[in-house]
Amino acid sequence: MEKHNKNLIRKENGGIICSHGDFWIDPARPVKRALITHAHFDHISFGCEEYICSPETSVLLKERIGKKIKVKSYGYDESFKINGIKISFYPSGHILGSSQIKLEGGNEKWLITGDFKRQRDETCLNYQEVKTDFLICESTFALPIFNWDSTNKIVNQIVEWVNKSPNMTSILFCYSLGKAQRLLNELKNKNIKNIYVHSNIKKINDIYIDQGINLEDFAKINPGIKPKDYQGSLLLMPPSQNKFNLLKRFGDYQTAFASGWMLIRALKNRSGYDKGFAISDHADWNGLIKTIKNSQAKKVFLDHGDGESLAKYLSIEENIEIESFKTKQ
């Protein structure tokens, strides 16, 4: 097998660095130049001198980090160079504006998937398959247990959960960016009395709507509304709001969490929620395998998760050279 340039991309404590291009991808600390796959807080760092991302991500970054940050944005139909390294963004299907990042330097092609999913989602562009020499692939849900049901099936379960308790307030905890908007899009034309959202979710909803994304009608949660007026309704709230002193104002309520982790029964049972709905914005076991095989990469590095089971399966069953993308000591 052709040897690859181990210095083109490597992982350090601050994240993924391309030393030849003098830039980082999703850095964990402030750096001079940061390429950002998407706007979730675990993939961005405050205080970078310059951020480079897709146009939609640039809007989200300014909302989440600050209006005065320096951002350059490039569409999926264009490429650019930094210090001789050719860079292209491709849709990852994770959330609005999320990108895979392809780097080309010398005779090598590297692809960083960032977080991605293969399921249909009308709130962002679908995952685009990209061929590469070397692949850095997320492995958040890299166990055979993780195989997602259809989104419509899960959403129907949410509707049934709400409507079975018309005298209670149904509170569904979900991430403010991505998951909440996906749920609101999927809840279009479903039979739910009213939908209310936390103020943090509304801020992101407004951005999605400005970007042309169609969401179900919603209202912002208002402390002045009487508890009985929320009965039979669905409330979307960030997980940080799951505190008794915050929730007791809603009177009788039931809680649930929307996450792929809810497939693990033991975790669901001890999570403190009344119900769990397994809906994820990440690829499942079969999605990871399909993505890795179709990339035709010579070598695959797994990142963001324990990929030991996936690495063992692919090396034995598919003869794919694969390993964990570990931090350089």
N, C-alpha and C positions, 0 to 999 in steps of 0.2 A: 504493500500500500504506500502511496506517495506520502512523504512526511509533511506535516503541517507546521506552520510557523507558530510556535507556542507563545511567542511574544505579541502576536497580532491582537489577540484578546485574552485576557486573564481575569481572574476574580481576586479581588483584594478585600480587606475589611470595609472599604468604602463602597464596594459594589463591583460592577463589571467595567474594566478599563480597556480602551484601545490606545496603547501607548504610542503607536505610530501616528495616529491621528490626533493625539493629545485631547481626547474627550472620554467621557464616561457615559455609560448607559444605566439609567435608573439609580443614580448614586445614593448612598445612605448618609452622606455628609456633604457639606457645601463644596463645590468644585468650580473650576473656571468655566467649563463648557459641559452641559448635561443634555444628552439625548434621552427623551422621556417616552416610554411606551404608552403610558396612560396616566390618568390623574388621580389614582388612588394614593392615599398618603404613604403606604408602604413601598411605593415606587418613585417617590419624589423626595427631594430634600430642600428645605428652606435655605435661602442665602446663596444660591449659585449665581455666578456672574451672568450666565446666559443659558436659556433653555431652548431646545430645538425639538419640535414635535409636529403633529398634524394640526391643521387649523382648528378643529373642534377641541382638541386637547388644550390648545393655547387659550381658548376662551375659558375652559374649566380651570386651568392653572391660575389665571388671573382672578377668578372668583375665590379659589381656595388659598392661594399664596399671597396675592396682592396685585393691585392694578398696575403698579409701577415696575414690575419685574421686566427684564429684557427677554423677549421671546421672538424666535424666528419660527415660522411654520412653513411646511412643504406638503403639498397634496400627494395623494397616492399615485398620481400620474406623472410625477416628476422625480428626478434624482438630483443630487448635489454632491459636492466634494468638500472635504475638510482635510487639509494637509495631504492631499493625494489619495485619500480613501474615499471611494465612491459609496454613497449612502442612499438607500431607498426605503420608503415606508410602504407597508402592505397591511390591509385590514386584518385584525386578529379576532374580531367577533366578540370581544370581552365586554366592553361598554362603548358608549359614544366616543369616537375618535381614537380608540385603542389601536395600536400598531405593532406589527412585527417590524423588526429593523434588520435590513440586509446590508452587510458590509462587504466591499470588494477591494482587495489590495493585493498587488502582485498577481499570482495565479490562483488565489484563494477566494472562495465565497463563504461567508459566515452568515447565519441567520439566527437572530435572537427572537424567539416567539413572544416574549413577555407573557402575561396571562392571556389565555385564549379559550374560546369554546366553539364547538361545532354545531350546536343546536341553532335553529332559526330564531331570530330575534329582530323585530321590526324597529327597535330603538338604536340599532347600530348596523354597520355593514357586516355582511357575513365573512367568516374566515376565508382567506384566500390561500390556496396551496401554492407553495413556492419551493422550487428545487434549489439545493445548496450543497456545498461540499461538507461543511461542518455545521451542526445544528446544536444550539443551546435551547433546550425545551423545558418549559415548566413541568413539574410533576406533582402538583398539589394533591390530586386524587388518584395516585398511581397504585391502586389496589383493585383486584377484580370485583370487590363488593360494590364499587362505585360504577353503576350503570344507570343513567338517568331515564326516568319515565318521560313521556311527552309533556311539554309545558302545559298544554291544554288540560291534560288529565290532572296535574297538580293544581292548576288554577280552579278547576271545577271542584276539587276537594276543599280549597279555601272558601269558595262560595258556599258550599254545603255546610262547612264549619260555622260560618257566620250566621247563615239563615236558620240553623238548628237551635240557635240561642237568641231569639228576638228580644228577650228581656235583659240581655247583657250587652256590654260594649266589647267588641272583639278587637284586640290589639295585636297586630302583626308586626314584629320587629324585623327590620331588613336594613341593609346598607343604604345610606342616603344617596350615594352616587352609583347608578347602574341598576341595582336590584329593584329599588323602589320604582324607577321609571319603567323597567321591564314589566313589573307586575301591573302597573297602571295601564300600560298598553294592552296587556293580555286580558285585563278586566273589562275592556270595552264590550258593551252589549251584554254583560253578565247581570244577573238579577240580584243586585245588592242595594239596600235602601239608600245609603249615603257613604261616601268615602272622604275621610279627613286625613291630612298629612301634617307632620311636624314642620316647624318653620325651616329647619335645616334641609328637609326634603323639598319643600316648596322652592327654595332658592335654586336648587338643581333642576327641578321641574321647569322653572321659567327659562333656564338656558336650553333645555331640550326642546321646549316649545318654540323658542326663537330659532332653533336649528331645523325646524320643520317636522319634529317628531310628534306623532299623534298620541295623546294620553287620554285616559278616561277622565271625566269631570271629577274634580276634587275641590275641597275647601280646606283652608288652613285651620288647624286645631286652635280654638279660641278659649282661653281660660274663663271667659265670661259665660260660655254656654253651660246650661244646667246639665248635670249627669244624665238625667232621664232623656234628654234630647239626643244623646249619643247611642241610646239603646237600639240594637239591631243594625248598627253601622259598623264599618270597618275603619280602623285607625292604623295608618302606617307610621312607625316611629323607629328611630335609630336604636341599636342595642344599648347605647349609653343611657337611655331613658328608662331602662328596666329597673326601676327602684320603687319600692312600695310607697314611699312618701310622695312620689310624683304621680303614681298611678291611682292612688286611692280617691283622687278627685273625680274619677270617672264612675264611681259607685261600683255596682257589680260588673266585673269584667273577667274575660278569659284572655290568655296570652298564647302566642305561637311565635316561632322563629322560622324564617325562610332561609335555608342554607343547605348545601350539599352534605354537610356534616351530619344532618339529621337522618341520614341513612344508617348511621351507627346507632343501634338501639340503646346501648349502654350510655352513650353520650347524650342521647335524646332524653333518657330517663332521669339523668342527674343534672340536666341543664337548667331546671327550674321553670321551664315553660310548660304550659298545659298541652301543647301540641307542637309537632315539628313537620315542616313541609320541605321535602328534599328537592329544592330547585337551585341550580348553581350556574354561575357565569364562567365556570372553568370546564375544560374538557374532562370527560370521564375516561375510564380504563380503555374502552374501545376507541374513543376519540384520540387518545394519546397514541395508541398503536397505529391507527390509520395515518395520523399526521407524520409520525416518525418514518414509517415505511414509504409514504408517498413523497417525502422530501428527497429521497434517494441520497441521503447524506453518507459520506464515507465514515464519519464518526459522529456520535451523538453524546452530548453532555446533558445530564439532568440537573435542573435547578429548581429552587423553591419547593421543597418537599422531599420526603423519603422515597426515593425511586428504586430501592433495592429490589423489590419484587418485579417491577417492570424491567429493570436492567437484566435480571436473571432470565426472565421469560424471553425477551427479545434476543439475547445472546444465544440462548439454547435453541429456540424455535425458529428464529429468523436469521441467525448468524450475523447479527448487527453488532458492530463494535460500539459499546455504550458504557458510560461511566458517570459518576457523580461529578458535578462541576464544583470542586472544592476550593476554598479560599487558600491562596498561596501563603505559606508560612514564612 
